[in-house]
Amino acid sequence: MFSAQMMADGHREGVRSFLASLATEGSPLRRFWFDLLDRPQSSEGPFLIATKDDRLIGVALVIPRPVGPRYGRMVFYVSRPDEENVAYDVLLPAVDRLLRDCGIADQYISLPAETVGDDSVVSRGFVLDTRLAGFTIPTAATPRPSIPGIEVSDYDGTDRDLNAQVADLCNHALRGDGVWSPLGGVGLQEIITLPETAWLVAVDEQTGQALGAAEIVPVQSLYNLIAVKRSHWGTGLADYLVFLGLERLRAEGSDLAFTLVRPNNAASIRLHRRFGATRRQDTLIFRRPVASSA
């Protein structure tokens, strides 16, 4: 008898043992999952578990990154190799129901490069998504100088006027790429106030105008330089924001940061390569439309 359900507190230790059996002690995978398990579910997103006759066979984690109704959610799946197909069959419908109820259109998964053409993925409707490329960056970066007249600080999303400026800045940078949906004031505030997310905003000290924005998600070792206002390209502001983000992740215990960049954004790639970024050739991103209720 197969079933899928939300993980309850009573399942936590069983899930921990299951994951420990699949990843060596001290490995990045094990640290990632255990870090998430040790956090409240409402903070990072729901775990779903698949069982067969009450025996755990798979786990899925939906990352709640609300970037507008069309933008999908990243989902992490893990199972024993010999039960991968069964785990997918049990978990995918449950994840679809969850995402569909939230109005989400797509789910994304990150898989090893050798998975291309793997029937367990392709036959379930996943297609390779080439709109984003993953890069890793060492967090031990050479300090960059601050920019005179610009203050960079943590931002909590509570200033309505600044919220609108940051949303406009982000939308201008991300417009028309087919990946990100527009960030309205409510959607942006929802992202910024997620407990696991930190934001940095650069502001002109005289005018109070937003000049740059960046997002940090320590639990995922994720760093995103979202935007720098065109008037401040080439001033060193982008380098300073990247440095501050990497410094934050290093303070949180991450040796490497992960970031997503559009492959055709040559300027962004050059920026990150100045910090030693390398493209992840071993990991690819796949996308799958959420199945309808019919």
C-alpha positions as CSV (number, residue, x, y, z in Angstrom):
1,M,0.0,0.0,0.0
2,F,1.6,3.2,-1.2
3,S,0.8,6.7,0.3
4,A,2.1,10.2,0.4
5,Q,1.5,12.7,3.2
6,M,2.9,15.8,4.9
7,M,5.7,15.1,7.3
8,A,4.6,15.4,10.9
9,D,6.8,15.8,14.0
10,G,6.5,12.1,14.7
11,H,8.1,11.3,11.3
12,R,11.2,13.6,11.8
13,E,13.5,11.0,13.3
14,G,12.5,8.4,10.8
15,V,13.2,10.9,8.0
16,R,16.6,11.7,9.5
17,S,17.6,8.1,9.7
18,F,16.4,7.6,6.1
19,L,18.5,10.5,4.8
20,A,21.5,9.4,6.9
21,S,21.4,6.0,5.1
22,L,21.7,7.7,1.7
23,A,24.4,10.3,2.3
24,T,27.8,10.0,3.9
25,E,28.4,11.9,7.1
26,G,29.7,15.4,6.5
27,S,28.6,15.4,2.8
28,P,26.9,18.6,1.4
29,L,23.7,16.7,0.7
30,R,23.5,15.4,4.3
31,R,24.2,18.9,5.8
32,F,21.6,20.5,3.5
33,W,18.8,18.1,4.4
34,F,19.6,18.0,8.1
35,D,19.8,21.7,8.3
36,L,16.3,21.9,6.8
37,L,15.0,19.2,9.1
38,D,16.2,21.1,12.2
39,R,14.1,24.2,11.1
40,P,10.4,24.7,11.6
41,Q,8.5,23.4,8.6
42,S,6.7,26.7,8.2
43,S,10.0,28.4,7.7
44,E,11.5,26.6,4.8
45,G,8.6,24.6,3.3
46,P,6.7,21.4,3.7
47,F,8.4,18.0,3.6
48,L,6.3,15.3,2.0
49,I,7.0,11.6,2.6
50,A,6.2,8.5,0.5
51,T,5.6,5.2,2.2
52,K,5.0,1.6,1.2
53,D,3.2,-0.4,3.9
54,D,4.3,2.2,6.4
55,R,8.0,2.0,5.3
56,L,9.6,5.2,4.2
57,I,10.7,5.1,0.5
58,G,11.1,8.8,-0.4
59,V,11.0,12.4,0.7
60,A,10.2,15.6,-1.2
61,L,10.8,19.2,0.0
62,V,9.0,22.1,-1.6
63,I,11.0,25.4,-1.3
64,P,8.4,28.2,-0.9
65,R,10.0,31.0,-2.9
66,P,7.1,33.2,-3.9
67,V,8.2,35.2,-6.9
68,G,4.7,35.7,-8.4
69,P,2.0,33.2,-9.4
70,R,3.8,31.9,-12.6
71,Y,7.2,31.3,-11.1
72,G,7.6,27.7,-10.1
73,R,8.9,26.2,-6.9
74,M,12.1,24.2,-6.6
75,V,11.4,20.7,-5.3
76,F,14.0,18.4,-3.9
77,Y,13.4,14.6,-4.1
78,V,15.4,11.8,-2.5
79,S,14.9,8.1,-2.5
80,R,16.8,4.9,-2.6
81,P,18.0,4.2,-6.2
82,D,16.1,0.9,-6.5
83,E,12.9,2.7,-5.4
84,E,13.3,5.9,-7.3
85,N,10.5,5.3,-9.8
86,V,8.0,4.3,-7.2
87,A,8.9,7.3,-5.0
88,Y,8.4,9.6,-8.0
89,D,5.0,8.0,-8.8
90,V,3.8,8.5,-5.2
91,L,5.3,11.9,-4.5
92,L,4.7,13.8,-7.8
93,P,0.9,13.8,-7.5
94,A,1.1,15.0,-3.9
95,V,3.5,17.8,-4.8
96,D,1.2,18.7,-7.8
97,R,-1.8,19.0,-5.5
98,L,0.1,21.2,-3.1
99,L,1.4,23.5,-5.8
100,R,-1.9,23.6,-7.7
101,D,-3.7,24.7,-4.5
102,C,-1.2,27.5,-4.2
103,G,-1.7,28.6,-7.8
104,I,1.8,27.6,-8.9
105,A,2.2,26.5,-12.5
106,D,5.6,24.8,-12.6
107,Q,8.0,22.8,-10.5
108,Y,11.8,22.7,-10.9
109,I,14.2,20.1,-9.9
110,S,18.0,20.1,-9.9
111,L,19.6,16.8,-11.1
112,P,23.0,15.4,-12.1
113,A,24.0,16.1,-15.7
114,E,24.0,12.4,-16.5
115,T,20.2,12.4,-15.9
116,V,19.6,14.0,-19.3
117,G,17.4,11.5,-21.2
118,D,16.7,9.5,-18.0
119,D,13.3,7.9,-18.4
120,S,12.5,8.3,-14.7
121,V,12.6,12.1,-15.3
122,V,11.6,12.6,-19.0
123,S,8.7,10.2,-18.9
124,R,7.2,12.2,-16.1
125,G,7.1,15.4,-18.1
126,F,10.3,17.1,-17.0
127,V,12.3,19.0,-19.6
128,L,15.7,20.5,-19.4
129,D,15.4,24.2,-18.6
130,T,18.2,26.2,-20.2
131,R,17.0,29.7,-19.0
132,L,19.1,29.6,-15.9
133,A,22.7,28.4,-15.3
134,G,24.0,27.4,-11.8
135,F,27.3,28.8,-10.6
136,T,29.3,28.1,-7.4
137,I,31.4,30.9,-5.8
138,P,34.0,30.6,-3.0
139,T,32.8,32.6,0.0
140,A,36.3,33.6,1.0
141,A,36.5,36.7,-1.2
142,T,38.9,39.6,-1.3
143,P,37.2,42.6,0.3
144,R,35.7,45.2,-2.0
145,P,35.6,48.9,-1.0
146,S,32.3,50.5,-0.1
147,I,31.0,53.3,-2.4
148,P,31.0,56.8,-1.0
149,G,27.5,58.3,-0.6
150,I,25.8,54.8,-0.8
151,E,24.6,53.0,2.3
152,V,24.1,49.2,2.0
153,S,22.1,47.6,4.8
154,D,19.8,44.8,5.7
155,Y,16.3,45.3,4.5
156,D,13.1,43.9,6.1
157,G,10.5,45.0,3.5
158,T,8.5,47.2,5.9
159,D,9.1,50.6,4.2
160,R,6.3,50.9,1.6
161,D,8.1,53.5,-0.5
162,L,11.4,51.7,-0.6
163,N,9.5,48.5,-1.3
164,A,8.1,50.0,-4.4
165,Q,11.5,51.2,-5.5
166,V,13.1,47.8,-5.0
167,A,10.3,46.1,-6.8
168,D,10.7,48.5,-9.8
169,L,14.4,48.0,-9.7
170,C,14.1,44.2,-9.7
171,N,11.4,44.1,-12.4
172,H,13.4,46.4,-14.7
173,A,16.4,44.0,-14.4
174,L,14.4,40.8,-14.8
175,R,11.8,41.9,-17.3
176,G,11.0,39.6,-20.3
177,D,13.3,36.8,-19.4
178,G,10.5,34.2,-19.1
179,V,11.8,33.1,-15.7
180,W,10.7,35.6,-13.2
181,S,7.2,37.0,-12.8
182,P,6.6,40.7,-11.9
183,L,7.3,41.4,-8.2
184,G,4.4,43.5,-6.9
185,G,4.6,45.1,-3.5
186,V,2.8,42.3,-1.7
187,G,4.8,39.6,-3.5
188,L,8.1,41.3,-2.8
189,Q,7.3,41.8,0.8
190,E,6.3,38.1,1.1
191,I,9.8,37.1,-0.2
192,I,11.7,39.6,1.9
193,T,10.0,38.6,5.1
194,L,10.6,34.9,4.8
195,P,12.5,33.9,8.0
196,E,15.3,32.1,6.1
197,T,15.8,35.0,3.6
198,A,18.0,38.1,4.1
199,W,18.1,41.1,1.7
200,L,20.6,43.8,1.2
201,V,19.5,47.1,-0.3
202,A,21.9,49.9,-1.5
203,V,20.4,53.4,-1.0
204,D,21.6,56.8,-2.0
205,E,22.4,58.6,1.3
206,Q,21.1,61.9,0.0
207,T,18.0,61.0,-2.0
208,G,17.0,57.8,-0.3
209,Q,16.7,56.2,-3.8
210,A,17.2,52.4,-4.1
211,L,20.3,51.7,-6.2
212,G,20.8,48.0,-5.8
213,A,19.3,44.9,-4.2
214,A,20.5,41.4,-3.4
215,E,19.0,38.3,-1.7
216,I,20.7,35.7,0.5
217,V,19.3,32.4,1.6
218,P,21.8,30.9,4.1
219,V,20.1,27.5,4.5
220,Q,20.6,26.9,0.8
221,S,24.0,28.7,0.5
222,L,22.2,30.7,-2.1
223,Y,23.1,34.2,-3.2
224,N,21.3,36.3,-5.8
225,L,22.5,39.7,-7.0
226,I,19.1,40.8,-8.3
227,A,19.8,44.3,-9.7
228,V,21.9,47.4,-9.7
229,K,20.5,50.6,-11.2
230,R,21.9,51.3,-14.6
231,S,23.2,54.7,-13.5
232,H,25.6,52.9,-11.1
233,W,26.9,50.2,-13.4
234,G,30.7,50.3,-13.4
235,T,30.9,52.0,-10.1
236,G,31.9,49.0,-8.1
237,L,28.5,48.8,-6.4
238,A,27.7,45.3,-7.9
239,D,31.1,44.0,-6.7
240,Y,30.5,45.4,-3.2
241,L,27.0,43.8,-3.0
242,V,28.4,40.4,-4.1
243,F,31.2,40.7,-1.5
244,L,28.8,41.5,1.3
245,G,26.6,38.6,0.3
246,L,29.5,36.1,0.2
247,E,30.7,37.5,3.6
248,R,27.3,36.8,5.1
249,L,27.2,33.3,3.8
250,R,30.7,32.6,5.1
251,A,29.7,33.9,8.5
252,E,26.8,31.3,8.3
253,G,29.3,28.5,7.8
254,S,29.2,28.2,3.9
255,D,32.5,27.7,2.1
256,L,30.7,27.9,-1.3
257,A,27.8,30.0,-2.5
258,F,25.3,28.9,-5.2
259,T,23.8,31.4,-7.6
260,L,21.6,31.3,-10.7
261,V,22.5,33.4,-13.7
262,R,20.9,33.7,-17.1
263,P,23.4,32.2,-19.6
264,N,23.0,35.2,-22.0
265,N,23.8,37.7,-19.2
266,A,27.5,38.2,-20.0
267,A,28.0,41.1,-17.6
268,S,26.6,39.1,-14.7
269,I,28.8,36.1,-15.5
270,R,31.9,38.4,-15.7
271,L,31.0,39.9,-12.4
272,H,30.7,36.5,-10.6
273,R,33.8,35.2,-12.3
274,R,35.8,38.0,-10.7
275,F,35.0,36.2,-7.4
276,G,36.1,32.9,-8.7
277,A,32.7,31.6,-9.9
278,T,32.6,28.4,-11.9
279,R,29.6,27.0,-13.8
280,R,28.1,23.8,-12.4
281,Q,28.5,21.5,-15.3
282,D,27.5,18.5,-13.2
283,T,24.0,19.8,-12.2
284,L,21.2,20.8,-14.5
285,I,17.7,22.2,-13.9
286,F,14.6,20.6,-15.1
287,R,11.1,22.0,-15.3
288,R,7.7,20.3,-15.2
289,P,4.2,21.9,-15.5
290,V,2.0,21.1,-12.5
291,A,-0.6,18.6,-13.5
292,S,-4.2,19.7,-13.7
293,S,-6.8,18.4,-11.3
294,A,-8.6,16.5,-14.1
